Amino acid sequence: MAEKDNPSAAEEEKTLNIERIKRRLNMLDQRLDNIDSMVTAVAERVMEQPLNFSLTCPHCGKNIEITILGSQKPTT
């Protein structure tokens, strides 16, 4: 009944909700940009030098060594 008497209040509430959603989307976008920057920095470091993994097989006990070599940096 209050909405029928004051339609501008309902519109104002919708506008506030839309603004809140816009702010949250902007925050999410910034967080994703930060994550992308961190992943890019790690990838560049990995591409600059070899990366070695040493594992022990849980079944036979042998040591397994995996080496990843990068030949060039990724470009943007």
ABEGO torsion letter per residue (X at the ends): XAAAABAAAAAAAAAAAAAAAAAAAAAAAAAAAAAAAAAAAAAAAAAABBBBBBBBBAAAGBBBBBBBBBABBBBX
